[in-house]
């Protein structure tokens, strides 16, 4: 079945550091890929998405590129802020009729001033 | 438009009691998902519905858990009897699944359950 693997956390960075959170996936067909973010005490919310190979999703300074050849969708940000501290989930939506969503285990990011 | 609405936000109960969590999806969405989140196990998919029909309930832990979706605007997740290991945050999410849609999920704020 479909699966998503993302790097273990927690990740601790100083403010203005460069961020990379790795994500790879296994899926049949042509899934859509997502990054969701969960701030403390809240539900998950969509951060960015990409629906086909070589698409780049971007939002709030975060970017991720759909790499079919390496089955990856790594999350990057050039300069993190304290307000980016949260848990980040990589996910895929299968291309079947019901579009079931599969999540990775989440990576906790802590940004210190 | 209102987002996904869950109730109650917090529930504290004693072992053996029945717990019912409620969810109102976004109007027009045709898929609904129940997830459970714990520190130990992360985010787990319990069950999902499409057009009010349960499609996959393989994530439901055991017979103590049941979920219903009597109409397009309401779903319940019931635990009877509850146990301390059921303590978690339960999220409901909805989406519109269909041709041309990517299956983006919209989450509620969660129901935090504590079973003593």
Interface residues (C-beta under 8 A of the other chain):
Chain A: X32 X34 X36 X42 X43 X44 X45 X46 X49 X51 X89 X91 X93 X94 X97 X98 X99 X100 X101 X102 X103 X105 X106
Chain B: X4 X31 X33 X42 X43 X45 X48 X50 X55 X56 X91 X93 X95 X97 X101 X102 X103 X104 X105 X106 X107 X108 X109 X110
